[in-house]
Amino acid sequence: MSRETTNSGRVLRPAGPMNATDSIIASSRDRNPDILALKWARMRESAFAFFRGTAPLFYRAWSRLSPGGSPLAWICGDAHLENLGSYRGSNHVPYFDLNDFDECCLAPADWETGRALAALHILGEPGLACLFLSTYVQALQGGKPGHIEPEVAVGPIALLLARVQMRNRKGLLAKLVARGKLRIRPGHSFALDRVAKARARRKFEAWSRRQPDPGFYRVMDLCGRIAGNGSLGLERYVILVKGKKLPFILDMKAAAPAAPLAFLRVRQPPWPSEAERVATVQHFMQYVPIARLSWIGTAPVSYIVHALQPAEDRIVVEDLSREDREEFVRQWARLVASAHLRTGGWRGSADLDALIGYGRSLGQRGQRRLLAAARGAASEQRRAWEEFKGSNLGTAPAGRP
């Protein structure tokens, strides 16, 4: 049954009769068929890879399973262990924070925590799910957003930030550029045909001419990029520009509508483009946004732009000791709570008092209900993965499904 919450008349759409594989196909229309075939192959590898690539499927389930009652918050929309990492901010300082906002939207806060908890259940870590939720609740109750930079980092995050501080742009250029052209790296980048390359270049140059320092963005070369999981198949480019003393590398990625909105009715602020939504919400949810974060607001497809930098990295959680894994989950939960608090009261989000109050109201019973809903969502994802593996979608030759 669809339910309403006390926040802005939220009405959930009932789940339709579409099976999991049909839903996956429907959410991937108009994507590059060759790269989409790569996505299907990756999704077959594990239940977690499938979970990462099927955010719409999760939200379809969560629209039925959510216990409701949480205030509206700005959510990154795809909370799991591989959507946070290190980067250098616009102030040149390295940070560790949430770093994927493609699915960001205004939604009940439990639509964020529910996906994080389900991810941990998919990985067979119910104890870490309990730890994440209790830490998130404590951070929300405190009402003070935090952040992670080298001076305050601990555990594996401190080691990562110390490592990335040693990297520089010369090293990145040596890895990605040869004789003034971008290297084509199988599995990471690909050459574009003449028409596609000219089209992408025109869109970028029309935007760059409007920037305060257009000479910085003079294009030297560009190619296609393969990165991420859920966004595979969308247009994505690596762009080599003149920069100042050294050339500079940018990522330019097409933006798509946020996955939760297909199953959630909350009045969203009007955005001129999907890319402006993503870049603006990222700007507010991160303590300091990634360097050169902007958007290209063309129609019908808009693009998010940011620096591609040597400081970008993530932690492979499965390689951590149990103690370090627990510390990582605590820090992740605090970052999620901090992002919610940081955007409290902005463009429809519940204010700080309401978010703190929600944290205080989530006692043991409320936490048990959220954890039970997340277990149910994880079980549905596992069943959908089994159905997906039994289909020919992930094994068919490259081409449109």
N, C-alpha and C positions, 0 to 999 in steps of 0.2 A: 504494500500500500504506500502511496505517496504521503508525505508528512509535511507539516509546516513547522517552522521554528518561530521563536519570539522575535527574531531579527529580520526586519524589513520584508516580512511576508514571503520568505523563501518557500518555493514550491518545487518539489522534486518530480521530474518526469518518470513515470513508471518504465521499468526495463521492457524493451520490446521483445518480439519473438526471435530476433536475429541471433544466430549461433556465434560462437567466438570467432571462428575463422571468417565468417561473413563480416563481422564487425571490424576485424583487422583490415580486411580488404577495403571496406568503406572508408576507414579513417586514413587510408594511404593513397587515395586517388590523386592523379596528376603529378606523381613523383617520378623521378628518373628511374626507368625500369631496371637498368643494370645495377644501380646502387641499391635499389629496393630488393633485388635478389640477394645482395650481400646482407641486408638487414634480416631477411627471412632466414638465411643460413645461420647468422649469429643467434637469432632467437631460438633456434632448435637446440643450441648447445647446452642450455641449462634453464631451469625454472626462473632464475634471477635475471638472466639475459632476456628471457621472454617478458618478465615483469617490467624491465626497463623499457622495452620497446612497445608496450601496450598500455600506456597511461589511460587512453579512453576506455579500455576494457575494465581497468580498475575502478574508474569513476562511475561507470555504469553499475558495478556491484555496490560501490560505496553509497550511491544514492538510495539504495534499499537498506543497507546495513548500518549506516551512521546512526548512533544513538541520539543525535541532535542536541540542541540546547547550547551550542557554543556560539560566541559572538563572532561577528564578521571581522575578518582580518585580511590583510594582503598576504597571499601565499605565493611561494615560488612555484607551486603546482606540481613538482616532481621530486619530492623529498626522498632521497635514498642515499646510500653511502658513497656512491660514485659521482654525485652531483654537488660536491664541495671539494675545494682544493686551494692551492696557493696561486697568487698572482701579484703583480706590482700595481699599486693603485695610482691614481692620477697625481698623487703627491710623491711618487717614486718609492714609497715604502712598501715592502712586501707584507701581504696579509694572507690569512687563511680564513675562508668564508664560503657561504653558499655561492655557487658560480653558474647555475643554469636556471634561467628564468623564462624559458620559452612558453611554459604553461601557466605563467603568473596570472592571477585574477583576484577579484574580491570575492571571498567565499568564507563560509564558517571555518573557524580555526581548526576544527577536527578533520577537515578535508586535507589538511597538511599533515597533522600528526598521524592520521589514519594511514596515509600512504607510507610514512616512515616506519610505523609499527608493522604494517604488512610486509614491507621489505625485509625487516629483521626476521619475521616469521618464515618468509620464503627461504631465508638462509638457514633456517633451523636454529634460530637464536631467541627463544622466548624469554630467556633471562635478560638479554640485552634490550629486548622490547620493553620489559618492565623498568629497567634502568633508564632508558631513554625517556619514558613517559614521566617517571617520578622526578627526573632532573629538569625536564621541560616545565613541569608544574612549579617546582621550586624557583626556577628562573623567572617565570611569569609572575609569581607572587612577589618577588623582589622588586619588580617594576623598573629595573635599571638595565637598559641594553648594554651588552658587553661586546668586545671585539678581540681578535687574536692577531697580534703582530709579534715580531721576534722578542721584544722585551718582556712580554707577558705569557708567551707560549710555554707549554710544558709537554713532556712525554714525546710521542712520535711526531707531533705537530711542530714542536720546537726543533727537532732534528731536521725535518723537511725544510722549515724556513731558514735554518742556518745553511743548508745545502744550496737552496735556490738563490740566496744572497750572493753566492760566489759566481753565479752565472752572469754573462753579459751578452750584449747584442752581437758582438763580434762572433762569439761562439755560435749563436743561432744562425747568423748569416752564413757562416762557414758550412753549417749543416744543411741549410735549405736553399742556398744560392750558389751558382757556378757561372762565372763569366757574365755577371750582370743579369742572369736569367734564373728563374725558379727551377730547382731540380724536380723532376717528376719521380715521386717515390711511391712505388706500388703499394696499395693498401692505405695510402695517406693522401695522395694527390693524383690528378690525371690531367692530360692535355685536353684542351677544348678545341673544337673545330672553329674555323675562321668566323663563322656567323655568330656562334655562341660567345666567343671571346669578344667580338666587337660589340655585341649587345650589352654584355656585362660591363665592358669598359665605358660605354656611353652613359650608363646609369651612374656609375661611380664618378665619372668626371663631371657630370651635371651637378652632382652633390658637392664635389670637392671645390668647384668654382665658387661656391657660396660660403666656404669656410674662411675664417679670419686669416689663415696662412695657406692659401691655395697652392703655393709653390711646394710646400711640404708634401702634398699629395700627388705630385706629378707621377703618373704611372710609368714604371719601367717594365713590368711584366705581370701577368696574372694567369692562374690555372684553377682547375676545379679542386675542391677539397673533400676528403672523406674523413668524417669525424663524428663522434657521438654515437647514439643508438636510436633513440626515438625520432630524431630529426633526419636520419639517413634517407636519402632520396629527394630531400628539398634542395633547392639551389644553394650552393655554398662555394665560396671562392677564397683563394689566398691571393693577396694583392701586394706586390712589391712596389713601394713608392720611394721617391727621392730622399725624403727625410731632411735632416739638417747636415750634421757632420757625417753620418752614416745612413745608408738606406734603412727603410723601416718596413715592417711587414704587418699587414692588416688581415683580419678575418671579416668576411662579408657574407652573412647568412640570411636566407629568406626566412621570414616570420610567418607562422600559420596561426589560426585561431587557437585559443587555449583549450586544451582537452576537457577540463571540468565543465565548461559552459554548455556542452551538449546535454548534460544531465542535471544542471543546476540553474535555477532561475533566481538570480540576484541581479538587481539593476546595476549594471556596470557604468562607470563614467564613460563618456564618449571619447574615443580615441581616433584621431585622424587616420592612423594606420596601425596594423598589428606590431610593426617594428617599433613605433613610438611607444606603444604600451609596454613592450618588453624592456626597452632601454630605460624608460622613465621609472618603472617599478624597480628595476635593478638598481638604479641610482639611489632610490630611497631605502631599499631593503639592505643593501650592503653598507657597512660602516664607511668605507671609502670605495667608490666604484673603480672598476678596472680602467686602466689608462686608455684614452682615446675612445671612450664609449659614446656612440652616437647612433643615428638611424638615417636611412634613406627612404623617404616616404613616398615612393613611386606607387602607382596603381597599375594592374591589380595586385602586384607583388611588391612588398616593401622589405627592407633589409636592415639587419642589425650590424653595426660596425664596431669593432674594438681592436686594440693592439694584440697581435700574436707575439708572445714574449717568452724569453727564456725562463722566467720565474713561474710560469704556469706548470703545475704538477699536482699529483694527488697521492694519497697513501693507499697502498694495497692492504686493505684491512685483514684479509685472510692470512697475510704473512706476519701479523703482529702476535705477540704473546697475549695470553688471556688478560693480564693486567693492563697492557697497553691498549688492547681492544676495548676494554671497559672505559678507559680514560678517553679514548677517541669518541665513543658514543656519548659520554657526558658532555664533551666539548661540542659535539654536533647538536645535541639537544639545546644547549645554551645558545648556540648560534641561531637556531630556528626561533626560539623564544625571543631573542634579541631583535631579529628581523621583524617579528610581529609587533613588539613593543615600539620599535623605531618608527614604524609607519602608523602607530595608533592615532586615530582621529583624522587621518589623511584620506580625503576623497571617499568617504563612506565607511571607512573602518571604524570599529568600536574604539572609543577613547581609552586612555591609559587606565582610568578607574575601572572601566568595564573589563579590560583584559586582566588586570590584577584581580578583580573580583572573580573572574572565571577561574583563574589559577587557584584561588582560595576555596572555590566551590568544588573543585575536582578532588574529592576525598577518595578513600579506598574504593567505595562502591562505584563512583564515577569512572575511576581508572580501570576497574575490572570490566565495566561495560565497554569502554573503548578498546581494551585489549581483546575482549571476546569478539567484537565487531571486526577488528583487524585480523584475528585468526580466521574468521569466516571469509573475509576478502582474500586472504592468502590461499585458503583452500580452494576457492573458486578459480583463482589464477592458476593453481597447479592443475586443476581439472581441465582448464582451457588450454594449458600447455600440452597436456596429453592429447587433447583433441587436435591441436595444431600439428603435433608430430605425426599424427595419424593421417593428416591430409597431405596432398602433394604440393601445397603452397611453398613450403620451405625447400623442396627438392627439385622443383621445376626449373628448366633453363631460364636464364635471364630474359625478362620480358614482362609486360604488364600482366598482373594477375587477373 
